[in-house]
Amino acid sequence: MIRIVAGAAVLLLFAGAVDAQSMEEKYKAKLEKKFMKSIEWVDSLEKAQAISKKTGKPIFGYFTRSYSP
């Protein structure tokens, strides 16, 4: 029984490492898409607020977890 539990734990750890690699690949693929390259993205709320105040334009937030662990 202990061997089965230990084996399952090892499989879960390996699957997590493979999944993290897959998520990194998805992240890189998303950065290459046309919509990601067509505008300048700001990754700081403070920067976005400053730009919004200066230009009078609203802030558009794009949230995703398709690549995050």
N, C-alpha and C positions, 0 to 999 in steps of 0.2 A: 504494500500500500504506500509506503514512504517513497519507493522508487517511482510510482505512478505520479504522486504529487510533485516530486522533484522534477520529473520529466516534463510535466505540464507547466511548471514554473519556468523552466528553461525555454520551452516553446513560446510562452507568452513574452518573455524578454526578447527573444529573437524576432518575433512578430512585431514588437514595438519598434525595434531598430529598423526593420525593413519598412514599416509604415512611416517612420520619420523621414527616411530617405525618399520615399514616394511623395511625401508632402513637400519636401524641398524641390523635387522635380516639378510638381504642380505649380509651386510658387514661381519658379523660373519660367515655366511655360506661360503663366499668366502675364508676367512682365513683358513678354514678347508680343502679346496681342495688340491689335491695332488701337483699341479703345484706351489701352494703358499708355500708349505712346502719343496719342493725339492731343493731349493736354498736359500741362505741367501740374504734377501732383505735389501737394504739400503734406508732409507727414507730422506736422506739429499744429496743435490747436491754436497755440499762441500766434504762430506765423499766419495761419489762416484768418484769425481774427484781425490781425493788423492789415492784411491785404484786403479783407472785406471792408474794413473801416475806410481805407484809403480809396478803394474803387467804388464803394457803394453796392457791391455785388454780394449776394447771399453766399453762405458756405454750403457746399454739397459734401455730405459725408458718405463715404463708401466703405462699408465694413464687411469683412469676409473672414472665414476661418477655413477655407478649403485647403490651406497649406500650413496652418499653424498647428503645432503639437498640442 
